[in-house]
Amino acid sequence: MDLKIEKVKESRIKEVDFSKLSFGRTFADHMFICEYKDGKWQNPTIKPYGALSLEPSASVFHYGQAVFEGMKAYKDDNGHVFLFRPQENYKRINKSCERLAMPAFPEEWFDKALRTLVDIDSEWIKPGFGNALYLRPFVIATTPGVQASPAKDYLFIIITAPVQSYYSGDVRVKIADYYSRAANGGFGFAKAAGNYAGQFYPTQQAAAEGYQQVMWTDDATHQYLEEAGTMNLWFRLGDTLVTCPTSERILDGVTRKSIIAVAEKLGIKTEIRPVKVTELIEAAENGTLKEAFGCGTAAVISPISAFGYKGKDYEINRPAELYTDKIKETILNIQYNRSEDPFGWRVQVK
Ligand SMILES: *Cc1c(COP(=O)(O)O)cnc(C)c1O
């Protein structure tokens, strides 16, 4: 890949208060952009972050041919910069692309583009748990014309945003008993833009009732718990951590996968099996539900303090010693180069 680099004349970093960042609103100096036309990816360029110019008929605006990824770059106390299992994201965006009839982006290009971009804007990454550069690769269809067919032209772009921890506190979630986020044969497993647009309305309804997130259930019966917003779900039932199997309705999260491995290393028993809504309610009532949490790149782990189902709320009475804390600390230590990395997940950029 012949990567062209145009740097900003002057960095905007001095204008940014890193102690008052709200998630994903401030962007670093540069972005990566690459065009797909005439059947191939071309003109890979790093240039100043800025507006795009697209025709109003560009197909992304009409048919939602768009996918994305979410990753982070971390800095240790010696100024070294790391990515966490980036190969997983390189592969996953191409799975998403395939399902939306979009061309794959070469993994080696993705890797070089990401490393170069992170290196150029590494001043934007502050050390310390929670501080990171959030990386948002995405692909959009740009061919002009309102014909409902796959586009011929695309843009692959990476923008980056300095962030602190994502969620401020514990979340109350509402279990979906009517709406669905994904269906069999659909594209729930893909990080496709449309999956999120469809969640906003039910999540707004839940917010009006005092919940921060919706805990999605299977579309056919609404009896099995699947995902929450942009996170995979975990429950501690007795002393076993349980998460549901991934499927074509569920996004195969890197954090979920990592928790499965970390829990095993910590000697925590895990089970990957379907979890029924009724099982969760029973466990909450008889006290065997000790923890519940969502997991994803943005927050690593978001503890769930209570859930609502059909108008009734169930509080989760958590013990003093939490699996959540141990697991989160283990993952953060690996991400921030404060411990050994027995899994080989850390990838040094600089
Ligand atoms: C991104 C995402 C997750 C979490 O995936 P990670 O790779 O752990 O960040 C879970 N569910 C959905 C729907 C997502 O979009």
Ligand as a Chemical Component Dictionary entry (heavy atoms), coordinates in Angstrom:
data_LIG
# 
_chem_comp.id                   LIG 
_chem_comp.type                 NON-POLYMER 
_chem_comp.pdbx_formal_charge   0 
_chem_comp.three_letter_code    LIG 
# 
loop_
_chem_comp_atom.comp_id 
_chem_comp_atom.atom_id 
_chem_comp_atom.alt_atom_id 
_chem_comp_atom.type_symbol 
_chem_comp_atom.charge 
_chem_comp_atom.model_Cartn_x 
_chem_comp_atom.model_Cartn_y 
_chem_comp_atom.model_Cartn_z 
_chem_comp_atom.pdbx_ordinal 
LIG C1 C1 C 0 -19.611 -3.708 19.122 1  
LIG C2 C2 C 0 -20.722 -4.480 19.748 2  
LIG C3 C3 C 0 -20.519 -5.343 20.847 3  
LIG C4 C4 C 0 -19.201 -5.467 21.557 4  
LIG O1 O1 O 0 -18.163 -5.889 20.743 5  
LIG P1 P1 P 0 -16.651 -5.647 21.179 6  
LIG O2 O2 O 0 -15.875 -6.257 20.068 7  
LIG O3 O3 O 0 -16.463 -6.331 22.466 8  
LIG O4 O4 O 0 -16.476 -4.169 21.299 9  
LIG C5 C5 C 0 -21.587 -6.088 21.295 10 
LIG N1 N1 N 0 -22.808 -5.981 20.731 11 
LIG C6 C6 C 0 -23.053 -5.162 19.699 12 
LIG C7 C7 C 0 -24.402 -5.094 19.122 13 
LIG C8 C8 C 0 -22.019 -4.367 19.191 14 
LIG O5 O5 O 0 -22.251 -3.533 18.193 15 
# 
loop_
_chem_comp_bond.comp_id 
_chem_comp_bond.atom_id_1 
_chem_comp_bond.atom_id_2 
_chem_comp_bond.value_order 
_chem_comp_bond.pdbx_ordinal 
LIG C1 C2 SING 1  
LIG C2 C3 SING 2  
LIG C2 C8 DOUB 3  
LIG C3 C4 SING 4  
LIG C3 C5 DOUB 5  
LIG C4 O1 SING 6  
LIG O1 P1 SING 7  
LIG P1 O2 DOUB 8  
LIG P1 O3 SING 9  
LIG P1 O4 SING 10 
LIG C5 N1 SING 11 
LIG N1 C6 DOUB 12 
LIG C6 C7 SING 13 
LIG C6 C8 SING 14 
LIG C8 O5 SING 15 
# 
